[in-house]
Amino acid sequence: MNHSFTSIYKDRLVPAAEWFHVNDIMYSKRLLLEKHLLGHDELPADVVRDKLAVHNAQIDSIIEAFETTYLVHEESDALHLFKAKMMQYNDIEHRYVSLEAGTKMKGYGQELEPLFNELNRQIVRLGDIQTKVGKELVQGSEYTMGSASMLNSLQIAMAVVIALLVQILLWTSRSVMPKKPQKFHLN
């Protein structure tokens, strides 16, 4: 039962919160890139690339931590797909940072935006899996607690029955013995 509660926290609650952070980082990356592509910032491409690399390192560390938790098969598949899409997104993102000013926004909506939306769908999917597996663990814990409670009640009932039997045996053994001690030496 303790394992279930630990697993709910360590393998479900914490990773679900971390996926929320991944989503925030993804939007920060997108905002940084769009500002750069539209020319709203004066940052050189190298600085933008470095900032994106910091965001990517944050996402990678969250993914590495997530991989150390217990993953069900569906989670493992979703994570594998997310990582593949993320790698693809990072490659295209890197290419767009390097483009000349006039060509930067051409194709952005056709390449990066759909991929960004797919990454967000994968994050939502991973969160949904977290919720589903967490509910299953809670149900398993409730079943275990119900079984433990029933066994505890059964043990208490058995202890009461045994105590009553001992009491009855003591009571009946006194009534079988004669009230007056017999004089054995007269025989």
C-alpha positions as CSV (number, residue, x, y, z in Angstrom):
1,M,0.0,0.0,0.0
2,N,2.9,2.4,0.8
3,H,4.4,1.6,-2.6
4,S,1.1,2.7,-4.3
5,F,1.1,6.1,-2.5
6,T,4.8,6.6,-3.2
7,S,4.3,5.7,-6.8
8,I,1.3,8.1,-7.1
9,Y,3.5,10.9,-5.9
10,K,6.9,10.0,-7.5
11,D,5.7,8.4,-10.8
12,R,2.5,10.3,-11.4
13,L,2.1,13.7,-9.6
14,V,5.7,15.0,-10.0
15,P,6.0,14.0,-13.7
16,A,2.6,15.5,-14.4
17,A,3.8,18.8,-12.9
18,E,7.0,18.6,-14.9
19,W,5.1,18.2,-18.2
20,F,3.4,21.4,-17.3
21,H,6.9,23.0,-17.1
22,V,7.8,21.5,-20.4
23,N,4.8,23.1,-22.0
24,D,5.8,26.5,-20.5
25,I,9.3,26.1,-21.9
26,M,8.0,25.2,-25.3
27,Y,5.9,28.4,-25.4
28,S,9.0,30.4,-24.3
29,K,11.0,28.9,-27.1
30,R,8.2,29.7,-29.6
31,L,8.0,33.3,-28.4
32,L,11.7,33.8,-28.6
33,L,11.9,32.3,-32.1
34,E,8.9,34.3,-33.4
35,K,10.3,37.6,-32.0
36,H,13.6,36.8,-33.7
37,L,11.9,35.8,-37.0
38,L,9.7,38.9,-37.1
39,G,12.7,41.1,-36.2
40,H,11.1,42.4,-33.0
41,D,14.3,41.9,-31.1
42,E,17.8,43.0,-31.9
43,L,19.4,39.8,-30.7
44,P,21.9,38.2,-33.1
45,A,21.2,34.7,-34.2
46,D,24.0,33.3,-32.0
47,V,22.4,34.7,-28.8
48,V,19.0,33.4,-29.9
49,R,20.5,30.0,-30.6
50,D,22.2,30.0,-27.1
51,K,18.9,30.9,-25.4
52,L,17.1,28.1,-27.3
53,A,19.9,25.7,-26.3
54,V,19.3,26.6,-22.6
55,H,15.6,25.9,-23.0
56,N,16.3,22.6,-24.8
57,A,18.7,21.6,-22.0
58,Q,15.9,22.2,-19.5
59,I,13.5,20.1,-21.5
60,D,16.1,17.3,-21.8
61,S,16.7,17.2,-18.1
62,I,13.0,16.9,-17.4
63,I,12.7,14.1,-19.9
64,E,15.7,12.3,-18.4
65,A,14.1,12.6,-14.9
66,F,10.8,11.3,-16.3
67,E,12.6,8.3,-17.9
68,T,13.8,7.3,-14.4
69,T,10.2,6.9,-13.2
70,Y,8.0,3.8,-13.7
71,L,6.5,4.0,-17.2
72,V,3.6,2.0,-18.5
73,H,3.9,0.8,-22.1
74,E,1.6,3.5,-23.4
75,E,3.7,6.2,-21.6
76,S,6.9,4.8,-23.1
77,D,5.4,4.9,-26.6
78,A,4.2,8.5,-26.1
79,L,7.5,9.6,-24.7
80,H,9.4,8.0,-27.6
81,L,7.2,9.9,-30.1
82,F,7.5,13.1,-28.1
83,K,11.3,12.8,-28.2
84,A,11.4,12.1,-31.9
85,K,9.1,15.1,-32.6
86,M,11.1,17.3,-30.3
87,M,14.3,16.5,-32.1
88,Q,12.7,17.2,-35.4
89,Y,11.3,20.5,-34.0
90,N,14.7,21.5,-32.7
91,D,16.4,20.8,-36.0
92,I,13.9,23.0,-37.9
93,E,14.1,25.7,-35.3
94,H,17.8,25.8,-35.5
95,R,17.6,26.1,-39.3
96,Y,15.1,29.0,-39.0
97,V,17.4,30.9,-36.6
98,S,20.1,30.8,-39.3
99,L,18.0,32.1,-42.2
100,E,18.4,35.5,-43.7
101,A,16.0,38.2,-42.5
102,G,13.7,38.3,-45.6
103,T,13.2,34.5,-45.8
104,K,12.7,33.8,-42.1
105,M,8.9,33.7,-41.9
106,K,8.4,31.8,-45.2
107,G,7.3,28.3,-44.4
108,Y,7.3,28.9,-40.6
109,G,3.5,28.2,-40.4
110,Q,3.8,25.2,-42.6
111,E,6.7,23.5,-40.8
112,L,7.1,24.6,-37.2
113,E,3.6,25.5,-36.2
114,P,2.1,22.0,-37.0
115,L,5.0,20.4,-35.3
116,F,4.6,22.6,-32.3
117,N,0.9,21.7,-32.1
118,E,1.8,18.0,-32.3
119,L,4.3,18.4,-29.5
120,N,1.6,20.0,-27.4
121,R,-0.8,17.2,-28.2
122,Q,1.8,14.7,-27.0
123,I,2.3,16.6,-23.8
124,V,-1.5,16.5,-23.2
125,R,-1.5,12.8,-24.0
126,L,1.3,12.1,-21.5
127,G,-0.6,14.1,-18.9
128,D,-3.8,12.1,-19.6
129,I,-1.8,8.9,-19.2
130,Q,-0.4,10.1,-15.9
131,T,-4.0,10.8,-14.7
132,K,-5.3,7.4,-15.9
133,V,-2.5,5.4,-14.3
134,G,-2.8,7.5,-11.1
135,K,-6.5,6.7,-10.8
136,E,-5.7,3.0,-11.3
137,L,-3.1,3.2,-8.5
138,V,-5.6,4.9,-6.2
139,Q,-8.2,2.3,-6.9
140,G,-5.6,-0.4,-6.2
141,S,-4.8,1.3,-2.9
142,E,-8.4,1.5,-1.9
143,Y,-8.8,-2.2,-2.6
144,T,-5.7,-3.0,-0.6
145,M,-6.9,-0.8,2.3
146,G,-10.3,-2.5,2.2
147,S,-8.7,-5.9,2.3
148,A,-6.4,-4.8,5.2
149,S,-9.4,-3.4,7.1
150,M,-11.3,-6.7,6.6
151,L,-8.3,-8.8,7.7
152,N,-7.9,-6.6,10.7
153,S,-11.5,-7.0,11.7
154,L,-11.2,-10.7,11.2
155,Q,-8.2,-10.9,13.5
156,I,-10.0,-8.9,16.2
157,A,-13.0,-11.2,15.9
158,M,-10.8,-14.3,16.1
159,A,-9.1,-12.9,19.2
160,V,-12.5,-12.2,20.9
161,V,-13.7,-15.8,20.0
162,I,-10.5,-17.3,21.4
163,A,-10.7,-15.2,24.6
164,L,-14.4,-16.4,25.0
165,L,-13.4,-20.0,24.5
166,V,-10.6,-19.7,27.1
167,Q,-13.0,-18.1,29.5
168,I,-15.6,-20.8,29.0
169,L,-13.0,-23.5,29.5
170,L,-11.8,-22.0,32.7
171,W,-15.4,-21.6,33.9
172,T,-16.4,-25.1,33.1
173,S,-13.2,-26.6,34.5
174,R,-14.1,-25.1,37.9
175,S,-17.5,-26.6,37.9
176,V,-16.2,-30.1,37.2
177,M,-13.9,-30.0,40.2
178,P,-15.7,-30.9,43.4
179,K,-16.5,-28.0,45.7
180,K,-15.0,-29.9,48.7
181,P,-11.7,-31.5,48.3
182,Q,-11.9,-35.2,48.6
183,K,-9.8,-37.0,51.1
184,F,-7.7,-39.3,49.0
185,H,-5.9,-40.8,52.0
186,L,-9.1,-42.6,53.1
187,N,-9.2,-44.9,50.2
